[in-house]
């Protein structure tokens, strides 16, 4: 009997051992899966990453200087991002469990090595901590892919170490290994931060997805072709000169040179001669000939792009022309009005009776090309993390043309002679009333003229 019991015990032990052995590959794979997105918080210490200064001190000097001027180096230190994070996002997250994750999560893209190190909220920029490195050289050049089917919400796979990933595998570096990465050349690499879903499951940033649905993706033109242009140069001091070195300019929404000319526009009247009291109908055509995604894109809740039309008669008197409504659902958000919005800022500001600020801050009646964001109470919000729904998307898609009309009854007092009608498309990175209320430095509400065009009619005596 003892032998039978011992044999049975041995048999059960053997089965258990076999089960464990058979499960080991799965267990290793499960334990070895990289943590990404929110799950990566606090998984990689600071010392695993080289500083940008280390990369740029003697080797990649030119790229380092390009990066220093780009928003990639200012993702954490930029004044509006600092104000939005510390004055709105953090206090809001501490009061509302639904959006609590943004206290750490904002840093997944704005200060990624701080997020990975678990240093959240990071010290403010004036402390000059490693958070100030923002989106650094070593962060990007040690990303090897993303988790899941869609890149978004910083779901990049980080693999810091001596292997630096780039577009080539030829050549040699005395400082690190060089590994060719196809992923770094794909638009999905950009999408890990340029797609964002709010805690309510709403796409509040979708630049990569807009590109993916547009004509440039179908033609194989990724983000890099416009935002990391190619030029012949040495990629490292005393290194090989390549004919197609990617420039680390990353110029986009904050760059006047990039914004200017993005949209072509032309305005024309239906008649060339008119008497005072007569009606002239003007049509303005706007063509997005430059962006591979919608314009504006990215932080759409912040941006404002509007068409302003004025007529100036022979005596110098100026008349403001209001856009003709088209009658589509949600159009009221695309025509400038004297209304208040952004009341949910009151949560972070401890003001439950906060009335809001002016929604637009541009001349009433001008056409606005935007997509409004709405909070859980259905109010227009400037806070992407508090976005539960989206309004009409009236932005300009890649290679899209929109036509806007302006019906103008010439006033009786209009001076005879040549009247000039000018259409101007303006852009601001942040809605002016919000910038003024939160005391954001003036350059964030700077008006950038995207384009303009004039036409003339002859006013008869």
LUMVO-805160 format. One record per residue (C-alpha): residue in three letters; x, y, z; chain. Coordinates in steps of 0.25 Angstrom, whole numbers. Example, Ala and Ser with C-alpha at 12.3 -4.5 7.8 and 13.67 -1.06 7.14 Angstrom:
2
(atom 'ALA'; (49; -18; 31); 'A'),
(atom 'SER'; (55; -4; 29); 'A'),
***
This chain:
461
(atom 'UNK'; (0; 0; 0); 'A'),
(atom 'UNK'; (11; 9; 3); 'A'),
(atom 'UNK'; (17; 7; -10); 'A'),
(atom 'UNK'; (4; 10; -17); 'A'),
(atom 'UNK'; (3; 23; -10); 'A'),
(atom 'UNK'; (17; 27; -13); 'A'),
(atom 'UNK'; (15; 23; -27); 'A'),
(atom 'UNK'; (2; 32; -28); 'A'),
(atom 'UNK'; (9; 43; -21); 'A'),
(atom 'UNK'; (21; 42; -31); 'A'),
(atom 'UNK'; (11; 42; -43); 'A'),
(atom 'UNK'; (4; 54; -38); 'A'),
(atom 'UNK'; (17; 61; -36); 'A'),
(atom 'UNK'; (21; 57; -50); 'A'),
(atom 'UNK'; (8; 62; -56); 'A'),
(atom 'UNK'; (10; 75; -49); 'A'),
(atom 'UNK'; (24; 77; -53); 'A'),
(atom 'UNK'; (20; 74; -68); 'A'),
(atom 'UNK'; (9; 84; -67); 'A'),
(atom 'UNK'; (19; 95; -62); 'A'),
(atom 'UNK'; (29; 91; -72); 'A'),
(atom 'UNK'; (18; 92; -83); 'A'),
(atom 'UNK'; (14; 106; -78); 'A'),
(atom 'UNK'; (27; 112; -77); 'A'),
(atom 'UNK'; (28; 118; -91); 'A'),
(atom 'UNK'; (15; 124; -89); 'A'),
(atom 'UNK'; (19; 129; -75); 'A'),
(atom 'UNK'; (32; 135; -80); 'A'),
(atom 'UNK'; (25; 142; -92); 'A'),
(atom 'UNK'; (14; 148; -82); 'A'),
(atom 'UNK'; (25; 152; -73); 'A'),
(atom 'UNK'; (33; 157; -84); 'A'),
(atom 'UNK'; (23; 166; -91); 'A'),
(atom 'UNK'; (27; 180; -90); 'A'),
(atom 'UNK'; (18; 190; -83); 'A'),
(atom 'UNK'; (13; 202; -91); 'A'),
(atom 'UNK'; (4; 213; -89); 'A'),
(atom 'UNK'; (-1; 215; -75); 'A'),
(atom 'UNK'; (5; 202; -70); 'A'),
(atom 'UNK'; (19; 207; -73); 'A'),
(atom 'UNK'; (18; 217; -62); 'A'),
(atom 'UNK'; (31; 216; -53); 'A'),
(atom 'UNK'; (37; 204; -61); 'A'),
(atom 'UNK'; (50; 210; -66); 'A'),
(atom 'UNK'; (59; 219; -57); 'A'),
(atom 'UNK'; (65; 232; -63); 'A'),
(atom 'UNK'; (79; 226; -63); 'A'),
(atom 'UNK'; (75; 217; -75); 'A'),
(atom 'UNK'; (74; 229; -84); 'A'),
(atom 'UNK'; (85; 238; -89); 'A'),
(atom 'UNK'; (83; 253; -88); 'A'),
(atom 'UNK'; (81; 261; -101); 'A'),
(atom 'UNK'; (94; 268; -98); 'A'),
(atom 'UNK'; (102; 255; -98); 'A'),
(atom 'UNK'; (97; 252; -112); 'A'),
(atom 'UNK'; (99; 266; -117); 'A'),
(atom 'UNK'; (112; 270; -110); 'A'),
(atom 'UNK'; (122; 265; -120); 'A'),
(atom 'UNK'; (115; 255; -129); 'A'),
(atom 'UNK'; (101; 259; -134); 'A'),
(atom 'UNK'; (103; 274; -132); 'A'),
(atom 'UNK'; (95; 279; -144); 'A'),
(atom 'UNK'; (83; 270; -141); 'A'),
(atom 'UNK'; (84; 274; -126); 'A'),
(atom 'UNK'; (83; 289; -130); 'A'),
(atom 'UNK'; (71; 286; -139); 'A'),
(atom 'UNK'; (64; 279; -128); 'A'),
(atom 'UNK'; (67; 290; -118); 'A'),
(atom 'UNK'; (59; 299; -127); 'A'),
(atom 'UNK'; (47; 289; -129); 'A'),
(atom 'UNK'; (35; 287; -121); 'A'),
(atom 'UNK'; (40; 273; -118); 'A'),
(atom 'UNK'; (50; 279; -108); 'A'),
(atom 'UNK'; (39; 288; -102); 'A'),
(atom 'UNK'; (28; 278; -100); 'A'),
(atom 'UNK'; (29; 280; -85); 'A'),
(atom 'UNK'; (35; 294; -84); 'A'),
(atom 'UNK'; (26; 301; -94); 'A'),
(atom 'UNK'; (19; 312; -86); 'A'),
(atom 'UNK'; (4; 308; -90); 'A'),
(atom 'UNK'; (7; 293; -88); 'A'),
(atom 'UNK'; (12; 296; -74); 'A'),
(atom 'UNK'; (0; 305; -71); 'A'),
(atom 'UNK'; (-10; 295; -76); 'A'),
(atom 'UNK'; (-4; 284; -68); 'A'),
(atom 'UNK'; (-2; 290; -55); 'A'),
(atom 'UNK'; (-13; 300; -55); 'A'),
(atom 'UNK'; (-24; 292; -61); 'A'),
(atom 'UNK'; (-20; 277; -63); 'A'),
(atom 'UNK'; (-14; 273; -50); 'A'),
(atom 'UNK'; (-25; 280; -41); 'A'),
(atom 'UNK'; (-36; 275; -50); 'A'),
(atom 'UNK'; (-30; 261; -49); 'A'),
(atom 'UNK'; (-30; 262; -34); 'A'),
(atom 'UNK'; (-44; 265; -33); 'A'),
(atom 'UNK'; (-50; 256; -43); 'A'),
(atom 'UNK'; (-47; 241; -43); 'A'),
(atom 'UNK'; (-52; 239; -57); 'A'),
(atom 'UNK'; (-40; 248; -62); 'A'),
(atom 'UNK'; (-30; 244; -51); 'A'),
(atom 'UNK'; (-21; 237; -60); 'A'),
(atom 'UNK'; (-17; 250; -68); 'A'),
(atom 'UNK'; (-8; 254; -56); 'A'),
(atom 'UNK'; (2; 244; -60); 'A'),
(atom 'UNK'; (-2; 241; -74); 'A'),
(atom 'UNK'; (0; 255; -80); 'A'),
(atom 'UNK'; (15; 253; -77); 'A'),
(atom 'UNK'; (15; 240; -86); 'A'),
(atom 'UNK'; (16; 249; -98); 'A'),
(atom 'UNK'; (21; 262; -92); 'A'),
(atom 'UNK'; (32; 257; -82); 'A'),
(atom 'UNK'; (33; 242; -86); 'A'),
(atom 'UNK'; (45; 239; -78); 'A'),
(atom 'UNK'; (40; 245; -66); 'A'),
(atom 'UNK'; (27; 237; -68); 'A'),
(atom 'UNK'; (35; 224; -70); 'A'),
(atom 'UNK'; (43; 227; -57); 'A'),
(atom 'UNK'; (30; 230; -49); 'A'),
(atom 'UNK'; (34; 244; -47); 'A'),
(atom 'UNK'; (20; 250; -48); 'A'),
(atom 'UNK'; (16; 261; -47); 'A'),
(atom 'UNK'; (30; 265; -50); 'A'),
(atom 'UNK'; (36; 277; -44); 'A'),
(atom 'UNK'; (32; 290; -51); 'A'),
(atom 'UNK'; (41; 294; -63); 'A'),
(atom 'UNK'; (49; 305; -54); 'A'),
(atom 'UNK'; (54; 293; -46); 'A'),
(atom 'UNK'; (62; 289; -58); 'A'),
(atom 'UNK'; (60; 274; -56); 'A'),
(atom 'UNK'; (61; 263; -66); 'A'),
(atom 'UNK'; (47; 265; -69); 'A'),
(atom 'UNK'; (51; 277; -77); 'A'),
(atom 'UNK'; (58; 268; -87); 'A'),
(atom 'UNK'; (43; 267; -93); 'A'),
(atom 'UNK'; (44; 257; -105); 'A'),
(atom 'UNK'; (58; 254; -105); 'A'),
(atom 'UNK'; (68; 248; -115); 'A'),
(atom 'UNK'; (70; 235; -107); 'A'),
(atom 'UNK'; (55; 233; -105); 'A'),
(atom 'UNK'; (52; 233; -119); 'A'),
(atom 'UNK'; (64; 225; -124); 'A'),
(atom 'UNK'; (61; 214; -114); 'A'),
(atom 'UNK'; (46; 212; -118); 'A'),
(atom 'UNK'; (45; 199; -125); 'A'),
(atom 'UNK'; (30; 198; -128); 'A'),
(atom 'UNK'; (16; 200; -121); 'A'),
(atom 'UNK'; (6; 191; -115); 'A'),
(atom 'UNK'; (-8; 187; -120); 'A'),
(atom 'UNK'; (-13; 190; -134); 'A'),
(atom 'UNK'; (-14; 205; -133); 'A'),
(atom 'UNK'; (-3; 215; -128); 'A'),
(atom 'UNK'; (-8; 224; -118); 'A'),
(atom 'UNK'; (-7; 229; -104); 'A'),
(atom 'UNK'; (8; 227; -103); 'A'),
(atom 'UNK'; (7; 212; -105); 'A'),
(atom 'UNK'; (21; 212; -111); 'A'),
(atom 'UNK'; (31; 200; -107); 'A'),
(atom 'UNK'; (43; 206; -100); 'A'),
(atom 'UNK'; (56; 198; -101); 'A'),
(atom 'UNK'; (67; 207; -95); 'A'),
(atom 'UNK'; (81; 203; -96); 'A'),
(atom 'UNK'; (94; 203; -105); 'A'),
(atom 'UNK'; (86; 200; -117); 'A'),
(atom 'UNK'; (81; 212; -124); 'A'),
(atom 'UNK'; (71; 210; -135); 'A'),
(atom 'UNK'; (71; 219; -148); 'A'),
(atom 'UNK'; (68; 218; -163); 'A'),
(atom 'UNK'; (81; 211; -166); 'A'),
(atom 'UNK'; (90; 199; -162); 'A'),
(atom 'UNK'; (103; 203; -169); 'A'),
(atom 'UNK'; (114; 211; -163); 'A'),
(atom 'UNK'; (119; 210; -149); 'A'),
(atom 'UNK'; (119; 218; -136); 'A'),
(atom 'UNK'; (129; 218; -125); 'A'),
(atom 'UNK'; (118; 222; -115); 'A'),
(atom 'UNK'; (107; 212; -118); 'A'),
(atom 'UNK'; (102; 201; -127); 'A'),
(atom 'UNK'; (94; 205; -140); 'A'),
(atom 'UNK'; (82; 197; -143); 'A'),
(atom 'UNK'; (73; 199; -155); 'A'),
(atom 'UNK'; (58; 201; -151); 'A'),
(atom 'UNK'; (47; 201; -161); 'A'),
(atom 'UNK'; (38; 205; -150); 'A'),
(atom 'UNK'; (44; 219; -149); 'A'),
(atom 'UNK'; (41; 222; -163); 'A'),
(atom 'UNK'; (27; 219; -162); 'A'),
(atom 'UNK'; (15; 228; -159); 'A'),
(atom 'UNK'; (11; 219; -147); 'A'),
(atom 'UNK'; (24; 224; -140); 'A'),
(atom 'UNK'; (18; 238; -140); 'A'),
(atom 'UNK'; (4; 233; -136); 'A'),
(atom 'UNK'; (8; 227; -123); 'A'),
(atom 'UNK'; (7; 242; -118); 'A'),
(atom 'UNK'; (-1; 249; -129); 'A'),
(atom 'UNK'; (-13; 240; -127); 'A'),
(atom 'UNK'; (-20; 242; -113); 'A'),
(atom 'UNK'; (-32; 236; -107); 'A'),
(atom 'UNK'; (-39; 243; -96); 'A'),
(atom 'UNK'; (-43; 236; -83); 'A'),
(atom 'UNK'; (-57; 236; -89); 'A'),
(atom 'UNK'; (-53; 228; -102); 'A'),
(atom 'UNK'; (-53; 240; -111); 'A'),
(atom 'UNK'; (-41; 243; -121); 'A'),
(atom 'UNK'; (-37; 257; -117); 'A'),
(atom 'UNK'; (-24; 256; -125); 'A'),
(atom 'UNK'; (-24; 248; -138); 'A'),
(atom 'UNK'; (-13; 254; -147); 'A'),
(atom 'UNK'; (-8; 240; -151); 'A'),
(atom 'UNK'; (-22; 235; -153); 'A'),
(atom 'UNK'; (-26; 247; -162); 'A'),
(atom 'UNK'; (-13; 244; -170); 'A'),
(atom 'UNK'; (-17; 229; -171); 'A'),
(atom 'UNK'; (-30; 232; -176); 'A'),
(atom 'UNK'; (-25; 242; -186); 'A'),
(atom 'UNK'; (-18; 242; -200); 'A'),
(atom 'UNK'; (-4; 243; -195); 'A'),
(atom 'UNK'; (-4; 230; -188); 'A'),
(atom 'UNK'; (-10; 223; -200); 'A'),
(atom 'UNK'; (2; 229; -208); 'A'),
(atom 'UNK'; (12; 224; -198); 'A'),
(atom 'UNK'; (16; 238; -193); 'A'),
(atom 'UNK'; (18; 238; -177); 'A'),
(atom 'UNK'; (19; 249; -167); 'A'),
(atom 'UNK'; (34; 249; -169); 'A'),
(atom 'UNK'; (34; 254; -183); 'A'),
(atom 'UNK'; (28; 268; -178); 'A'),
(atom 'UNK'; (33; 269; -164); 'A'),
(atom 'UNK'; (47; 262; -165); 'A'),
(atom 'UNK'; (51; 267; -179); 'A'),
(atom 'UNK'; (63; 261; -186); 'A'),
(atom 'UNK'; (76; 267; -189); 'A'),
(atom 'UNK'; (91; 263; -192); 'A'),
(atom 'UNK'; (99; 264; -179); 'A'),
(atom 'UNK'; (108; 257; -169); 'A'),
(atom 'UNK'; (99; 251; -159); 'A'),
(atom 'UNK'; (110; 251; -148); 'A'),
(atom 'UNK'; (123; 259; -147); 'A'),
(atom 'UNK'; (134; 253; -156); 'A'),
(atom 'UNK'; (123; 243; -160); 'A'),
(atom 'UNK'; (118; 238; -174); 'A'),
(atom 'UNK'; (111; 249; -183); 'A'),
(atom 'UNK'; (98; 243; -187); 'A'),
(atom 'UNK'; (89; 249; -199); 'A'),
(atom 'UNK'; (77; 247; -191); 'A'),
(atom 'UNK'; (79; 251; -176); 'A'),
(atom 'UNK'; (66; 253; -169); 'A'),
(atom 'UNK'; (66; 267; -163); 'A'),
(atom 'UNK'; (61; 268; -149); 'A'),
(atom 'UNK'; (53; 281; -151); 'A'),
(atom 'UNK'; (39; 275; -147); 'A'),
(atom 'UNK'; (33; 288; -152); 'A'),
(atom 'UNK'; (18; 289; -151); 'A'),
(atom 'UNK'; (7; 296; -144); 'A'),
(atom 'UNK'; (16; 306; -136); 'A'),
(atom 'UNK'; (24; 309; -148); 'A'),
(atom 'UNK'; (20; 322; -156); 'A'),
(atom 'UNK'; (28; 317; -169); 'A'),
(atom 'UNK'; (20; 304; -168); 'A'),
(atom 'UNK'; (6; 310; -166); 'A'),
(atom 'UNK'; (8; 321; -176); 'A'),
(atom 'UNK'; (2; 317; -190); 'A'),
(atom 'UNK'; (-4; 304; -185); 'A'),
(atom 'UNK'; (-17; 308; -190); 'A'),
(atom 'UNK'; (-19; 314; -204); 'A'),
(atom 'UNK'; (-31; 324; -205); 'A'),
(atom 'UNK'; (-37; 332; -216); 'A'),
(atom 'UNK'; (-49; 341; -216); 'A'),
(atom 'UNK'; (-58; 346; -227); 'A'),
(atom 'UNK'; (-71; 353; -229); 'A'),
(atom 'UNK'; (-83; 349; -237); 'A'),
(atom 'UNK'; (-83; 363; -244); 'A'),
(atom 'UNK'; (-72; 373; -247); 'A'),
(atom 'UNK'; (-81; 386; -246); 'A'),
(atom 'UNK'; (-91; 390; -236); 'A'),
(atom 'UNK'; (-99; 402; -232); 'A'),
(atom 'UNK'; (-100; 406; -217); 'A'),
(atom 'UNK'; (-112; 398; -211); 'A'),
(atom 'UNK'; (-110; 386; -221); 'A'),
(atom 'UNK'; (-105; 372; -216); 'A'),
(atom 'UNK'; (-92; 366; -219); 'A'),
(atom 'UNK'; (-90; 351; -216); 'A'),
(atom 'UNK'; (-75; 347; -214); 'A'),
(atom 'UNK'; (-70; 333; -214); 'A'),
(atom 'UNK'; (-57; 329; -207); 'A'),
(atom 'UNK'; (-50; 316; -210); 'A'),
(atom 'UNK'; (-41; 310; -200); 'A'),
(atom 'UNK'; (-32; 298; -204); 'A'),
(atom 'UNK'; (-23; 290; -194); 'A'),
(atom 'UNK'; (-11; 288; -203); 'A'),
(atom 'UNK'; (0; 285; -193); 'A'),
(atom 'UNK'; (-4; 277; -181); 'A'),
(atom 'UNK'; (-5; 261; -181); 'A'),
(atom 'UNK'; (-15; 262; -170); 'A'),
(atom 'UNK'; (-27; 272; -166); 'A'),
(atom 'UNK'; (-24; 286; -164); 'A'),
(atom 'UNK'; (-24; 290; -153); 'A'),
(atom 'UNK'; (-20; 277; -146); 'A'),
(atom 'UNK'; (-14; 272; -133); 'A'),
(atom 'UNK'; (-19; 281; -121); 'A'),
(atom 'UNK'; (-32; 284; -129); 'A'),
(atom 'UNK'; (-39; 289; -116); 'A'),
(atom 'UNK'; (-28; 300; -115); 'A'),
(atom 'UNK'; (-26; 304; -130); 'A'),
(atom 'UNK'; (-35; 314; -137); 'A'),
(atom 'UNK'; (-35; 316; -152); 'A'),
(atom 'UNK'; (-44; 327; -158); 'A'),
(atom 'UNK'; (-47; 334; -171); 'A'),
(atom 'UNK'; (-49; 349; -170); 'A'),
(atom 'UNK'; (-55; 357; -182); 'A'),
(atom 'UNK'; (-54; 372; -183); 'A'),
(atom 'UNK'; (-58; 382; -194); 'A'),
(atom 'UNK'; (-52; 395; -195); 'A'),
(atom 'UNK'; (-58; 406; -204); 'A'),
(atom 'UNK'; (-51; 417; -212); 'A'),
(atom 'UNK'; (-53; 427; -200); 'A'),
(atom 'UNK'; (-45; 417; -191); 'A'),
(atom 'UNK'; (-58; 413; -183); 'A'),
(atom 'UNK'; (-57; 398; -179); 'A'),
(atom 'UNK'; (-69; 388; -178); 'A'),
(atom 'UNK'; (-68; 375; -171); 'A'),
(atom 'UNK'; (-75; 364; -179); 'A'),
(atom 'UNK'; (-81; 352; -171); 'A'),
(atom 'UNK'; (-81; 338; -176); 'A'),
(atom 'UNK'; (-94; 332; -182); 'A'),
(atom 'UNK'; (-99; 321; -173); 'A'),
(atom 'UNK'; (-100; 307; -180); 'A'),
(atom 'UNK'; (-110; 301; -171); 'A'),
(atom 'UNK'; (-103; 288; -167); 'A'),
(atom 'UNK'; (-104; 282; -153); 'A'),
(atom 'UNK'; (-95; 289; -143); 'A'),
(atom 'UNK'; (-92; 300; -152); 'A'),
(atom 'UNK'; (-94; 310; -140); 'A'),
(atom 'UNK'; (-80; 306; -135); 'A'),
(atom 'UNK'; (-73; 310; -148); 'A'),
(atom 'UNK'; (-78; 324; -149); 'A'),
(atom 'UNK'; (-72; 334; -139); 'A'),
(atom 'UNK'; (-82; 338; -129); 'A'),
(atom 'UNK'; (-82; 347; -116); 'A'),
(atom 'UNK'; (-84; 335; -106); 'A'),
(atom 'UNK'; (-77; 329; -94); 'A'),
(atom 'UNK'; (-71; 315; -94); 'A'),
(atom 'UNK'; (-61; 306; -86); 'A'),
(atom 'UNK'; (-69; 307; -73); 'A'),
(atom 'UNK'; (-62; 293; -69); 'A'),
(atom 'UNK'; (-49; 301; -66); 'A'),
(atom 'UNK'; (-57; 305; -53); 'A'),
(atom 'UNK'; (-54; 290; -48); 'A'),
(atom 'UNK'; (-39; 292; -47); 'A'),
(atom 'UNK'; (-41; 307; -42); 'A'),
(atom 'UNK'; (-50; 303; -31); 'A'),
(atom 'UNK'; (-61; 312; -36); 'A'),
(atom 'UNK'; (-74; 304; -38); 'A'),
(atom 'UNK'; (-81; 317; -43); 'A'),
(atom 'UNK'; (-70; 320; -54); 'A'),
(atom 'UNK'; (-78; 326; -65); 'A'),
(atom 'UNK'; (-67; 323; -76); 'A'),
(atom 'UNK'; (-60; 332; -85); 'A'),
(atom 'UNK'; (-62; 337; -99); 'A'),
(atom 'UNK'; (-63; 325; -109); 'A'),
(atom 'UNK'; (-56; 331; -121); 'A'),
(atom 'UNK'; (-50; 345; -119); 'A'),
(atom 'UNK'; (-51; 347; -134); 'A'),
(atom 'UNK'; (-60; 357; -142); 'A'),
(atom 'UNK'; (-75; 352; -141); 'A'),
(atom 'UNK'; (-80; 346; -154); 'A'),
(atom 'UNK'; (-66; 340; -159); 'A'),
(atom 'UNK'; (-65; 326; -163); 'A'),
(atom 'UNK'; (-57; 317; -153); 'A'),
(atom 'UNK'; (-51; 304; -158); 'A'),
(atom 'UNK'; (-52; 295; -146); 'A'),
(atom 'UNK'; (-57; 283; -139); 'A'),
(atom 'UNK'; (-63; 286; -125); 'A'),
(atom 'UNK'; (-61; 278; -113); 'A'),
(atom 'UNK'; (-71; 276; -102); 'A'),
(atom 'UNK'; (-70; 272; -88); 'A'),
(atom 'UNK'; (-79; 262; -80); 'A'),
(atom 'UNK'; (-90; 273; -78); 'A'),
(atom 'UNK'; (-90; 277; -93); 'A'),
(atom 'UNK'; (-82; 290; -92); 'A'),
(atom 'UNK'; (-71; 293; -101); 'A'),
(atom 'UNK'; (-58; 290; -95); 'A'),
(atom 'UNK'; (-43; 294; -97); 'A'),
(atom 'UNK'; (-39; 282; -88); 'A'),
(atom 'UNK'; (-37; 270; -97); 'A'),
(atom 'UNK'; (-36; 261; -85); 'A'),
(atom 'UNK'; (-50; 265; -81); 'A'),
(atom 'UNK'; (-56; 262; -95); 'A'),
(atom 'UNK'; (-68; 253; -96); 'A'),
(atom 'UNK'; (-73; 256; -110); 'A'),
(atom 'UNK'; (-69; 264; -122); 'A'),
(atom 'UNK'; (-77; 273; -131); 'A'),
(atom 'UNK'; (-77; 275; -146); 'A'),
(atom 'UNK'; (-63; 274; -152); 'A'),
(atom 'UNK'; (-62; 286; -161); 'A'),
(atom 'UNK'; (-47; 286; -163); 'A'),
(atom 'UNK'; (-40; 286; -177); 'A'),
(atom 'UNK'; (-36; 272; -181); 'A'),
(atom 'UNK'; (-24; 268; -189); 'A'),
(atom 'UNK'; (-26; 273; -204); 'A'),
(atom 'UNK'; (-40; 278; -200); 'A'),
(atom 'UNK'; (-47; 290; -205); 'A'),
(atom 'UNK'; (-58; 298; -198); 'A'),
(atom 'UNK'; (-66; 309; -204); 'A'),
(atom 'UNK'; (-71; 320; -195); 'A'),
(atom 'UNK'; (-80; 331; -200); 'A'),
(atom 'UNK'; (-83; 345; -195); 'A'),
(atom 'UNK'; (-95; 353; -199); 'A'),
(atom 'UNK'; (-92; 368; -199); 'A'),
(atom 'UNK'; (-103; 379; -201); 'A'),
(atom 'UNK'; (-95; 391; -204); 'A'),
(atom 'UNK'; (-99; 402; -194); 'A'),
(atom 'UNK'; (-105; 414; -201); 'A'),
(atom 'UNK'; (-94; 423; -196); 'A'),
(atom 'UNK'; (-83; 414; -203); 'A'),
(atom 'UNK'; (-73; 423; -210); 'A'),
(atom 'UNK'; (-73; 421; -226); 'A'),
(atom 'UNK'; (-61; 416; -232); 'A'),
(atom 'UNK'; (-52; 403; -229); 'A'),
(atom 'UNK'; (-56; 395; -217); 'A'),
(atom 'UNK'; (-46; 384; -212); 'A'),
(atom 'UNK'; (-51; 372; -205); 'A'),
(atom 'UNK'; (-40; 364; -198); 'A'),
(atom 'UNK'; (-41; 350; -192); 'A'),
(atom 'UNK'; (-31; 347; -181); 'A'),
(atom 'UNK'; (-30; 333; -174); 'A'),
(atom 'UNK'; (-24; 335; -160); 'A'),
(atom 'UNK'; (-19; 325; -150); 'A'),
(atom 'UNK'; (-16; 325; -135); 'A'),
(atom 'UNK'; (-10; 314; -127); 'A'),
(atom 'UNK'; (-19; 317; -115); 'A'),
(atom 'UNK'; (-32; 324; -115); 'A'),
(atom 'UNK'; (-29; 338; -110); 'A'),
(atom 'UNK'; (-40; 339; -99); 'A'),
(atom 'UNK'; (-34; 327; -93); 'A'),
(atom 'UNK'; (-20; 331; -94); 'A'),
(atom 'UNK'; (-23; 345; -88); 'A'),
(atom 'UNK'; (-31; 338; -76); 'A'),
(atom 'UNK'; (-20; 328; -73); 'A'),
(atom 'UNK'; (-9; 339; -75); 'A'),
(atom 'UNK'; (-2; 331; -85); 'A'),
(atom 'UNK'; (9; 339; -92); 'A'),
(atom 'UNK'; (5; 347; -104); 'A'),
(atom 'UNK'; (12; 339; -115); 'A'),
(atom 'UNK'; (2; 327; -112); 'A'),
(atom 'UNK'; (-9; 336; -117); 'A'),
(atom 'UNK'; (-1; 342; -128); 'A'),
(atom 'UNK'; (-9; 343; -141); 'A'),
(atom 'UNK'; (-3; 336; -153); 'A'),
(atom 'UNK'; (-7; 340; -166); 'A'),
(atom 'UNK'; (-9; 327; -174); 'A'),
(atom 'UNK'; (-12; 334; -187); 'A'),
(atom 'UNK'; (-20; 345; -194); 'A'),
(atom 'UNK'; (-26; 349; -207); 'A'),
(atom 'UNK'; (-33; 361; -212); 'A'),
(atom 'UNK'; (-43; 364; -224); 'A'),
(atom 'UNK'; (-49; 377; -229); 'A'),
(atom 'UNK'; (-63; 382; -233); 'A'),
(atom 'UNK'; (-66; 396; -239); 'A'),
(atom 'UNK'; (-77; 404; -231); 'A'),
(atom 'UNK'; (-85; 412; -241); 'A'),
(atom 'UNK'; (-88; 426; -237); 'A'),
***
